[in-house]
Amino acid sequence: MRKKIYLDYAATTPVDPRVVKAMLPYISEKFGNTMSLHSFGQEAKEALEKSREVVADLIGAKPNEIIFTSSATESNNTVLKGIALANKEKGNHIIISSIEHACVMESARFLETQGFEITRLKVDKYGLVDPADVKKAIKKETILVSIMHANNEIGTIEPIEEIGKICRQRGVYFHTDAAQSFGKVPIDVNKMNIDLLTASSHKMYGPKGAACLFIREGVKILPLLHGGGHEAGLRSSTVNVPAIVGFAEAVKICKKEMKKEAQRLTKLRNKLIKGVLEKIKGSHLIGHPKKRLPNNANFWFEGVEGESIVIELDLLGIAASTGSACSSEKLEPSHVLLAIGLRPEQAHGSLRLSLGRWTKESDINYVLKVLPGVIERLRKISPI
């Protein structure tokens, strides 16, 4: 049997068996439509509202401030476009960072075609946004600041609380894309001055097809989807109850195990980073050495291409990635890596190893055993 080691948890996570167990009754037995008045519908409605309470509790929100969506992409599109359309009388200026996920970048690009002004803040070599730059960029016409909590590629955790405080003082809505951090590190929307927050089920051992959007009471926003008035009129569409129940179960598990799991993963991550930098000459860590997600390790290697490394590792039974999984088929270098100052040829030599619930120390040992040989072989045949 070939080894199978999954180190691409940042792309997606396997569904926890405990989550599957919680979902099963809502696939076959408790199948009602949440908008139906009969007992089948009300049974599904009760599960939906209990799930809303569980998700809200993790971040210190009220249940009525959580709406369920199909993905983080949908949530982020809803925030940027919904806030822009609802508040255009106040202003037309939105601030984002230069390392946001593609769904935020593309939403912002679309809004520019509709007459909105977008400021893309630069980051430092670690991918950190300077709160002073946010403060400087806010003007009278600014209606929204959207800065991700932790970057999906390089794992850097942003100074969200400080940025949120600036936005609150200036009367500007503040949104954070927490798809990568939700369930991995503590989040308190009140302490961190967050008005809108995006999270995703499949990044935290829940099923695909479920995500959420926290919208603070009083925030003026318009829906993308119009129809039967589901989710307080903010997301019309028949509710995916099994996936949402699974999402809530995943949240329960993460809340209970978060602290211990973060410590375990940090230890493994540090071993991996130390081992790679010591064993492979011409290897470089990408992202902040300390202010980073507990499960993220990203490197660039001199003289090799990331795609080749990923293919070689896959042949050895290790699943890894280069750049973002959402756009890994694109040939151009990652916009995130270019934004932190890497040259295109350096960005093309990146490798992201992201750990998770089923990563063992023996897996890290195996990577450290085979990766130096992979890099050496590829350098020998590289035209770079």
C-alpha positions as CSV (number, residue, x, y, z in Angstrom):
1,M,0.0,0.0,0.0
2,R,1.3,3.4,-1.0
3,K,1.5,6.0,1.8
4,K,-1.3,8.5,1.8
5,I,-0.5,11.7,3.8
6,Y,-2.9,14.6,3.5
7,L,-1.2,18.0,4.1
8,D,-3.6,20.2,2.3
9,Y,-6.1,21.0,5.1
10,A,-6.1,24.7,4.0
11,A,-7.7,23.7,0.7
12,T,-10.4,21.5,2.4
13,T,-10.7,19.2,5.3
14,P,-12.1,15.7,5.5
15,V,-15.5,15.6,7.2
16,D,-15.2,14.4,10.8
17,P,-17.1,11.1,11.4
18,R,-18.9,12.7,14.3
19,V,-20.2,15.4,11.9
20,V,-21.4,12.7,9.4
21,K,-23.3,11.0,12.3
22,A,-25.0,14.3,13.2
23,M,-26.0,14.9,9.6
24,L,-27.4,11.5,8.6
25,P,-30.9,11.9,10.1
26,Y,-31.4,15.1,8.2
27,I,-30.6,13.5,4.9
28,S,-33.1,10.7,5.1
29,E,-35.5,10.9,8.1
30,K,-35.8,14.6,9.1
31,F,-36.0,15.9,5.5
32,G,-38.6,18.8,5.9
33,N,-38.4,22.2,4.3
34,T,-37.8,24.8,7.0
35,M,-40.5,27.1,5.4
36,S,-43.2,24.4,5.8
37,L,-45.8,24.8,8.6
38,H,-46.3,21.0,9.2
39,S,-44.3,19.0,11.7
40,F,-41.7,17.8,9.1
41,G,-40.9,21.4,8.3
42,Q,-40.9,22.6,11.9
43,E,-38.5,19.8,12.9
44,A,-36.1,21.0,10.2
45,K,-36.6,24.6,11.3
46,E,-35.7,23.7,14.9
47,A,-32.5,22.1,13.8
48,L,-31.7,25.2,11.7
49,E,-32.2,27.6,14.6
50,K,-30.2,25.4,17.0
51,S,-27.4,25.4,14.5
52,R,-27.5,29.2,14.3
53,E,-27.2,29.4,18.1
54,V,-24.1,27.1,18.1
55,V,-22.3,29.1,15.4
56,A,-23.2,32.4,17.0
57,D,-21.9,31.2,20.4
58,L,-18.4,30.4,19.0
59,I,-17.8,34.1,18.1
60,G,-19.8,35.9,20.7
61,A,-22.6,36.9,18.3
62,K,-26.4,36.8,18.7
63,P,-28.2,34.0,16.8
64,N,-30.2,36.5,14.7
65,E,-26.9,37.9,13.5
66,I,-25.9,34.7,11.7
67,I,-27.2,33.9,8.2
68,F,-26.2,30.6,6.4
69,T,-24.9,30.6,2.9
70,S,-23.5,28.0,0.5
71,S,-19.8,29.1,0.6
72,A,-17.3,31.7,1.8
73,T,-17.3,33.0,-1.8
74,E,-21.0,33.7,-1.6
75,S,-20.6,35.3,1.9
76,N,-17.8,37.6,0.7
77,N,-19.7,38.5,-2.5
78,T,-22.7,39.3,-0.4
79,V,-20.7,41.6,1.9
80,L,-18.9,43.6,-0.7
81,K,-21.7,44.0,-3.2
82,G,-24.5,44.1,-0.6
83,I,-22.8,46.9,1.5
84,A,-21.8,48.8,-1.7
85,L,-25.4,48.8,-3.0
86,A,-27.0,49.6,0.3
87,N,-24.7,52.4,1.2
88,K,-23.9,54.2,-2.0
89,E,-25.7,57.3,-0.9
90,K,-23.1,57.6,1.9
91,G,-20.1,56.9,-0.3
92,N,-18.5,54.8,-2.9
93,H,-15.1,53.9,-1.4
94,I,-14.0,50.4,-0.2
95,I,-10.7,49.4,1.3
96,I,-9.3,45.9,1.0
97,S,-5.8,44.4,1.3
98,S,-3.6,43.3,-1.6
99,I,-3.6,39.7,-0.3
100,E,-7.4,39.0,0.0
101,H,-8.9,35.8,-1.3
102,A,-9.8,35.8,-5.0
103,C,-13.5,36.1,-4.3
104,V,-12.9,39.5,-2.5
105,M,-10.5,40.7,-5.1
106,E,-12.8,39.8,-8.0
107,S,-15.9,41.3,-6.2
108,A,-13.9,44.5,-5.7
109,R,-12.9,44.5,-9.4
110,F,-16.5,44.1,-10.4
111,L,-17.5,47.0,-8.2
112,E,-14.9,49.2,-9.9
113,T,-16.9,48.7,-13.1
114,Q,-20.0,50.0,-11.3
115,G,-18.4,53.3,-10.3
116,F,-17.0,52.3,-6.9
117,E,-13.5,53.3,-5.8
118,I,-11.3,50.5,-4.4
119,T,-8.1,51.0,-2.3
120,R,-5.9,48.0,-2.1
121,L,-3.5,48.3,0.9
122,K,0.0,47.1,0.6
123,V,1.4,44.5,3.1
124,D,4.9,44.0,4.5
125,K,7.2,41.1,3.6
126,Y,5.3,38.9,6.1
127,G,1.9,39.8,4.6
128,L,0.9,42.0,7.5
129,V,-1.4,45.0,7.0
130,D,-0.3,48.1,8.9
131,P,-3.3,49.5,10.9
132,A,-1.8,53.0,10.3
133,D,-2.3,52.5,6.6
134,V,-6.0,51.6,7.1
135,K,-6.4,54.8,9.2
136,K,-4.7,56.9,6.5
137,A,-6.8,55.4,3.7
138,I,-10.2,56.0,5.3
139,K,-12.0,59.1,4.0
140,K,-15.4,60.7,4.0
141,E,-16.7,58.4,1.2
142,T,-15.4,55.1,2.8
143,I,-18.2,52.7,3.5
144,L,-16.4,49.4,4.1
145,V,-13.0,48.0,5.1
146,S,-12.5,44.3,4.3
147,I,-9.3,42.7,5.7
148,M,-9.0,38.9,6.0
149,H,-8.3,37.5,9.5
150,A,-5.6,35.0,8.3
151,N,-4.3,34.4,4.9
152,N,-5.2,31.2,3.2
153,E,-1.8,30.8,1.5
154,I,0.9,32.1,3.9
155,G,-1.0,31.7,7.2
156,T,-0.2,35.2,8.5
157,I,-2.7,36.5,11.1
158,E,-3.7,40.1,10.7
159,P,-4.1,42.7,13.5
160,I,-7.9,42.6,13.2
161,E,-8.8,44.0,16.6
162,E,-6.7,47.1,16.0
163,I,-8.1,47.6,12.5
164,G,-11.6,47.0,13.7
165,K,-11.2,49.7,16.4
166,I,-10.1,52.3,13.8
167,C,-13.1,51.5,11.7
168,R,-15.5,51.7,14.6
169,Q,-14.0,55.1,15.6
170,R,-14.4,56.4,12.0
171,G,-18.0,55.0,11.6
172,V,-17.0,52.6,8.8
173,Y,-18.2,49.0,8.5
174,F,-15.5,46.4,9.1
175,H,-15.6,42.9,7.5
176,T,-13.1,40.1,8.0
177,D,-12.9,36.9,5.9
178,A,-12.2,34.3,8.7
179,A,-12.6,31.2,6.5
180,Q,-9.1,30.0,7.4
181,S,-9.1,31.0,11.1
182,F,-12.7,30.2,12.2
183,G,-12.4,27.2,14.6
184,K,-8.6,27.3,14.7
185,V,-8.0,30.4,16.8
186,P,-10.4,32.3,19.2
187,I,-12.6,35.0,17.6
188,D,-14.8,37.5,19.5
189,V,-16.7,39.8,17.2
190,N,-17.4,42.3,20.0
191,K,-13.9,42.5,21.4
192,M,-12.4,42.6,17.8
193,N,-14.9,45.3,16.6
194,I,-16.1,43.2,13.7
195,D,-19.3,44.2,11.9
196,L,-19.3,41.4,9.3
197,L,-17.5,38.0,9.3
198,T,-17.3,35.1,6.8
199,A,-16.7,31.5,7.8
200,S,-16.8,28.2,6.0
201,S,-17.8,24.7,7.1
202,H,-15.4,22.7,4.8
203,K,-12.4,24.4,6.3
204,M,-13.1,23.0,9.7
205,Y,-14.1,19.4,9.2
206,G,-17.7,20.1,8.2
207,P,-19.3,19.4,4.8
208,K,-19.0,21.5,1.7
209,G,-22.0,23.5,0.7
210,A,-22.4,25.3,4.0
211,A,-20.9,28.6,5.3
212,C,-22.1,31.5,7.3
213,L,-22.1,35.3,7.4
214,F,-22.2,37.3,10.7
215,I,-24.0,40.6,10.1
216,R,-24.1,42.8,13.2
217,E,-27.5,44.2,14.1
218,G,-28.1,47.5,12.4
219,V,-25.7,47.0,9.5
220,K,-27.2,48.2,6.2
221,I,-26.8,45.5,3.5
222,L,-28.8,44.2,0.5
223,P,-29.1,40.5,-0.5
224,L,-27.6,39.0,-3.6
225,L,-30.4,36.4,-3.9
226,H,-34.1,37.4,-3.9
227,G,-37.0,35.0,-3.5
228,G,-38.9,33.4,-0.7
229,G,-37.4,35.4,2.2
230,H,-35.2,32.7,3.8
231,E,-32.5,33.7,6.3
232,A,-34.3,36.9,7.3
233,G,-34.7,37.9,3.7
234,L,-30.9,38.1,3.3
235,R,-30.4,34.8,1.5
236,S,-33.4,33.4,-0.3
237,S,-33.0,29.7,-1.3
238,T,-34.2,26.4,0.2
239,V,-32.0,25.9,3.2
240,N,-29.4,23.1,3.1
241,V,-30.3,21.7,6.5
242,P,-28.1,18.5,6.5
243,A,-25.0,20.6,5.7
244,I,-25.8,23.3,8.2
245,V,-26.4,20.7,10.9
246,G,-23.0,19.3,10.0
247,F,-21.4,22.7,10.1
248,A,-22.8,23.3,13.6
249,E,-21.6,19.9,14.8
250,A,-18.1,20.8,13.4
251,V,-18.3,24.1,15.3
252,K,-19.1,22.3,18.6
253,I,-16.2,20.0,18.2
254,C,-13.8,22.8,17.3
255,K,-14.9,24.8,20.3
256,K,-14.2,21.9,22.6
257,E,-10.9,20.9,21.1
258,M,-9.5,24.2,19.7
259,K,-7.0,25.1,22.4
260,K,-5.4,21.6,22.7
261,E,-5.4,21.0,18.9
262,A,-3.8,24.4,18.3
263,Q,-1.0,23.5,20.7
264,R,-0.5,20.1,19.0
265,L,-0.5,21.5,15.5
266,T,1.9,24.4,16.4
267,K,4.4,21.9,17.7
268,L,4.2,19.8,14.5
269,R,4.3,22.9,12.3
270,N,7.4,24.2,14.1
271,K,9.1,20.9,13.7
272,L,8.3,20.9,10.0
273,I,9.5,24.5,9.5
274,K,12.7,23.9,11.4
275,G,13.4,20.6,9.6
276,V,12.9,22.0,6.1
277,L,15.0,25.1,6.7
278,E,17.8,23.1,8.2
279,K,17.8,20.2,5.7
280,I,17.3,22.0,2.5
281,K,19.7,24.7,1.4
282,G,18.1,27.6,-0.5
283,S,14.7,27.1,1.3
284,H,12.8,30.1,2.7
285,L,9.8,30.4,5.0
286,I,6.9,32.5,3.7
287,G,4.7,34.4,6.0
288,H,5.2,35.6,9.6
289,P,7.4,33.3,11.7
290,K,5.2,33.8,14.8
291,K,1.9,35.5,13.9
292,R,0.6,32.6,11.8
293,L,-2.0,29.9,11.9
294,P,-1.0,26.9,13.9
295,N,-1.4,24.6,10.9
296,N,0.3,26.5,8.1
297,A,3.8,26.1,6.7
298,N,4.7,27.8,3.4
299,F,8.1,27.8,1.8
300,W,9.8,28.8,-1.5
301,F,12.7,26.9,-2.8
302,E,15.5,28.4,-5.0
303,G,15.7,26.9,-8.5
304,V,12.5,24.8,-8.6
305,E,8.9,25.1,-9.5
306,G,6.1,24.5,-7.0
307,E,3.9,22.5,-9.4
308,S,6.8,20.0,-9.9
309,I,7.3,19.7,-6.2
310,V,3.5,19.0,-5.7
311,I,3.5,16.3,-8.4
312,E,6.6,14.6,-7.0
313,L,5.3,14.6,-3.5
314,D,2.0,13.2,-4.7
315,L,3.8,10.3,-6.3
316,L,5.4,9.7,-2.8
317,G,1.9,9.8,-1.2
318,I,1.9,13.3,0.1
319,A,-0.8,15.8,-0.8
320,A,0.4,19.4,-0.8
321,S,-0.3,22.6,-2.8
322,T,1.3,25.5,-4.4
323,G,-0.5,28.9,-4.3
324,S,-4.2,28.8,-3.5
325,A,-6.2,25.7,-4.1
326,C,-9.1,27.8,-5.5
327,S,-6.9,29.0,-8.4
328,S,-4.1,26.4,-8.6
329,E,-4.8,25.7,-12.3
330,K,-3.8,29.3,-13.2
331,L,-0.3,29.6,-14.6
332,E,0.4,33.1,-13.3
333,P,2.2,33.4,-9.9
334,S,0.1,33.9,-6.7
335,H,-1.0,37.6,-6.2
336,V,-0.4,37.0,-2.5
337,L,3.3,36.0,-3.0
338,L,3.9,38.9,-5.4
339,A,2.3,41.3,-2.9
340,I,4.8,40.3,-0.1
341,G,7.7,41.1,-2.5
342,L,8.6,37.7,-4.1
343,R,9.7,37.8,-7.7
344,P,7.6,35.7,-10.1
345,E,10.3,33.0,-10.3
346,Q,10.4,32.8,-6.5
347,A,6.6,32.7,-6.2
348,H,6.5,29.9,-8.7
349,G,8.8,27.9,-6.3
350,S,6.3,27.9,-3.4
351,L,5.0,24.9,-1.5
352,R,2.2,25.1,1.1
353,L,2.0,22.3,3.7
354,S,-1.1,22.6,5.9
355,L,-1.7,20.3,8.8
356,G,-4.9,19.1,10.4
357,R,-6.7,16.9,12.8
358,W,-5.3,13.6,11.5
359,T,-1.7,14.8,10.9
360,K,0.7,12.7,13.0
361,E,4.4,13.3,13.9
362,S,5.3,10.3,11.7
363,D,3.8,12.2,8.8
364,I,6.1,15.2,9.4
365,N,9.1,12.8,9.8
366,Y,8.2,11.3,6.4
367,V,8.0,14.7,4.7
368,L,11.4,15.7,6.2
369,K,12.8,12.4,5.0
370,V,11.7,12.6,1.3
371,L,11.4,16.4,0.6
372,P,15.2,17.1,0.5
373,G,15.6,14.4,-2.2
374,V,12.7,15.8,-4.2
375,I,14.1,19.3,-4.2
376,E,17.6,18.0,-5.1
377,R,16.3,15.9,-8.1
378,L,14.2,18.8,-9.4
379,R,17.1,21.3,-9.2
380,K,19.3,18.9,-11.3
381,I,16.8,19.0,-14.1
382,S,15.5,22.6,-13.7
383,P,16.3,25.1,-16.5
384,I,16.2,27.9,-13.8
